[in-house]
């Protein structure tokens, strides 16, 4: 069996095993990397993010495949060399990132039995184990912070190790299920293609566009945060937006909400088990003040939420 390994300095090592030979033939095929995009590949323990981008220098034909993913602009920025990560004075932030992790994000709609995102990877940064609670990040002492890196300048990430997480959680993809977004099963996948790795890195680092566009988005977000902290902008509560969008659904499926706020009803409705009738559950939650129309009273939670969403479109 032939194997490929992504290695330091942009190497792509192929080992050809011949039953008649005592040792495999070892070659660096990085110059022809574009021909191996659909081949499974192993990650060398010393692999860094910058090593992936060096493949483009050795095999410029890769740009023809990934040009739409801002490969040219990202590689040009990376060619300027690595930069140290910036500090901002927040202990959790300044704990930094120890390595970058490729991970699977498979999703399953258990209603339609439809799978999604089984061919793509995601990327995030993994921080060190914290010795303190970081409540703003939902992390307790003894856990690691998982960082989004989509707004981080690529030059600050070049020297970080790159690893693959083989364990995965398959999440519920039915938006009408009570457990939407929660894990429905665990799995493991240790086979990854060269093209999947490259596409994942470009897709995440260039989520907002090339380096210039990413810098502009970052600056805009920081300006918005500054305006919010200064109190110079008017904010609209999310509940007000949802109330407006969901008004047709409430009209179609409910007799009355009584004196209960729509946001409270919406929250209770989404908390009902998938197979329990909605009418009695809301009767109990609101002492009969919220009344579901008769044709929908005994509809189970998941079906009711689907009907409500359809009526609100």
N, C-alpha and C positions, 0 to 999 in steps of 0.2 A: 504494500500500500504506500502511495506517495503522500508526503506531508509537506505543509507550508508553515513557516514561522515568521511572523513579523518581528524584526529585531532592531537593535539600536542603530542609529545613523541611517535610517531609511533602508535597511536591508530586508530582503524578502528571500528567505532561505528555503530552497526546495530540496527534499531528500527523496531520491528515487531508489526504491528497493527492488533489487533483482534477485530472484531465487537462486541464480547461479553464482552470485557474488557474495563474498564474505562480509563486505561493508557496503552501505548505501552510497550512491553518488550524490555529493553535496554541491549545490550551485546557488549563487545569488542571482535570482531572476528579476530583481527590482526594475531593470531597464525595460522589461516586458510585463510590468505589473498589470497593465490594462487587460492582458490576456488571462489573468487569474482572478478577476473580480467575482466570479461565481464559484470559487474554490473555498472550501473550509480552511481556516487558518488558525494557528495557535499564536498566543501573545507571549513574547519573551518576557521573563520576569523583570528585566531592566528596561522594558519599553517605556518611552515617554511620549507625550502628545506631539512634541516637535518632530519625532521620528516619523510619524504618519505623514506630516506635511512635506517632509524631505522626499517622500516617494514621488511627489510631483516634479521635483527637480531632476530626479533620475529618469522618470518616465513622463515627459511632458504630454504624452497622448492622453493621460488621465484627465487633463483639462477639457478635452473634447466631450468627456462623459459628464463631468461635474461643473462645467462652466456656469450653468444656471444656478448652482448652489454657491456662487461667489468664490469658487476655488482660486481664481486668479488673484483677486483682491486680498483674500486671506493669506495666501502664500507670500504675496508681496510684503504684507505687513509683518509676517513671521520672519522674513528674511532679514529684518532689521535687528534681530537678536532678542534674547529674553530680557525681561524686566522683573524686578522683585515685586511681590504683591504690596499694595498700598495698605496703610494702617489708618483706622478712623477713630480709635479710642474706645470702641465697644469691645468688651472682653470676649464675647462669643465670636464676633467678626474677626477679631485679631488672633483668635486661635488658629485661623487659617485653614487651608486645605492640604491634607497629607497626600492625597492622590485623587485621580479622576476615575470614575467608574462607569463602564458601559453596563446597562441593565435592560432586561426585557420588560415590556409593559403590555402583556397580552390582556385582552378583554373578551368576555363571553356574555352575550345576551342570552340569559337562561330561558327567556320566553320564546324567542325564535331560534335558539340554538345556533346563533351566528357568532363567529369569531372575528376579532378585529385586531389589527396591529401585531400580527404574528410574524411579519417579515421585517419589522423595523426595531431599532434599538433606541434607548434614550441615554442621555449623558448627564451626570451630576458630579459635583465635587464632594469628597468625603473628608470631614474634619477629624481632628484627634478626639479621643475620648475626653469628655469634659469632666472636670472635678466639681462643677457647680451646676445648679439648675439654670437653664436658659429658657425662661417662660415664653419670651417673645417668639421663640422658634419651636416651641412644643417639645423641648428636649430636656430630659432629667440628667442629673449627675450620673456618670457611668455610661452614657450614650454618646453617639456621634451626631453631629449636625450634618445634614445633607443639603448642599448648596446648589442652587441654580447658577450656571455660569454663562447664561446666554447674553448677559450684558458686561461680562468681564473681558477686558482687552486680551486678545489672544497671546500677546507677548508676555503676559503675566502667568500664562498657563503652560508655556512651552516645556519647562523643565519638570513638570509634574508627572509622576508615574501614571501609566494607563493600565487599568485592569478590567477584566470581565467578571461580572457577578453571574454565576451559573444558576443560582436559585432564583425562582420567580414566584410572584403572587399573581394569580389570574383573577381579575376584578370583574364584578357585575357591571355589564354594559347596558342593561335595560334601565333607562332613565325613570321608568315608572315603578321599578322595584324598590321596596323599602331599603334594601341593602345596596342601592346604587353606589358604585365606587368602592365597595368593600370587597375583600378577598372572598372568593367562592371556592377556591382550591389552591393548592401549592403545586409547584412543578420544578423541573430542572432542565436546562438546555445548555449544553456545553459545546454545541456546534455553531460557529458563526462564520459568515462569509466575509472575505476581504472587502467586497463592495458595500456590505452592510455597515462595517466599521467606518469606512471613509464617509459614507453618506450620513451616518449618525453624527459624526463629529462636525461636518459642515452644516448639517441641518440645525444643530443646536447652537453652534457658535455664530451662525449667520441667520438666526431666526428673525432678526430685525433688519437684515440686509448685510452689506459688507461692513468692514471696520469703521468707515466714516459714518454710515447710516446708524450703526449701533451706538457710536459715540453721541450722535445727535439725539437718539431716543433716550439714552441715559441722561443726558443733560436736560432734556425736556421733562423727564420724570422727576429729577431732582428739583427743578424749578417749580413743578406742581406741588411737590411736598413742601417746599419752602412757603408757597402761597397758602397752603392749607394751615401750616403751623402759624403763619402770620395772621390768619383769619381774614384774608383779602378775597376769598372766593366763596361763593354760595354753594353748599353741598345739598344734594337731594338724597334723602334716606332711601335705601334699597327697597324697603317695604312699600314706599309710595309708588315706585316704578312697577313692582310686582302687582300691587293692587290694581293699577291701571291696566296692565296686560291681562290679568286674570278675571277682569270684570265679566266678560262674556261667559266664562266657565261657571262662575258663581250664579249667574242668571239662568243658565241652562240646567244646572243640576241641583240647585238649592231652592227651597221655598222661601227661606229667610235665614239671615245670619243673626237675627235678634240684635242685641247690643254688643255683639262680639266683633272685635276687629278682624278684618279679612286675614291679616298676617297670622293671627292666632289660629284661625280655622285652617289656614294653609299648613301651618306647622303641625297641627294635630292630624290633619289628613295624611301627611307624608309619614307620620309615625305609626300608622295602622298597619298591622301585619298583612302581607300580600294576600292571604287566603281568608281573612276575617271580613264580615260584612261591615260596610262603612256606617250605615245609618245608626245601628245600636251603639257603635263605638263613639260616634260623635254625640249621641244622646247622653251617654255616660260622661263624656269629657266636659260637656257644657250644660248639663242639667236640663236638656230639652230645649234650650234657647236656639240652638242651631238645628234647622229642620231640612233634611234631604228630601227631594221630590220622590214620591212613591216608586216610580219605575227604577230608581237607582239605589234605593235604601239597602237592598240586600246584595248589591254588587260587591265582590271582594276588593280589597284595598288596591291591588295592582291594576285590576281592570278599571276601577273607578278613577284612579289617577290618570289612566290612559284616556278615558272619556273626557275628563276635565281638561286635560292638555289639548285634546283635539278641538274641544269647544272654544278654547281660549285663543286659538290661532287666528 
